């Protein structure tokens, strides 16, 4: 939002239609409700996710990364917290390189590592270890070591 206002690339009175969700890739990202047409003030007061998803798409990852770095994201705080390291703020190029090299899950069987290629929108987080059968099911195979 700061980048859009600073660049004057978005008119704050321009209305964006919120249908309650917006699909990127294979995933639908939801709002709390379907807000209908909202401008910037309404999007802020109603916390309209769809408005900000569309705004981010309009700005692009590189511009958002630039503003994030200007605000100190990715840098260490300098507070002397033990073990603190700087984070990262990826540009579109860096994110694309990461996305191309994503592998999901590792199974070791007979000293062989098996990787499941996937995309970021296919990742699910679990708070426990998955069984071989669950991993195979997630990968769309009947057995953990079936070839695709």
Protein Blocks (a to p, Z undefined) as FASTA:
>chain_A
ZZmmmnopacfkbccddehiacehjbccddfbdnbjadfklmmmnopaklmmmmmmmnop
mlmmmmmmmnopoiaehlopghiacdddddfklmmmmmmmgcehjadeehiacdddddfk
lpccdfbdcdfklmmmmnopabfkbcZZ
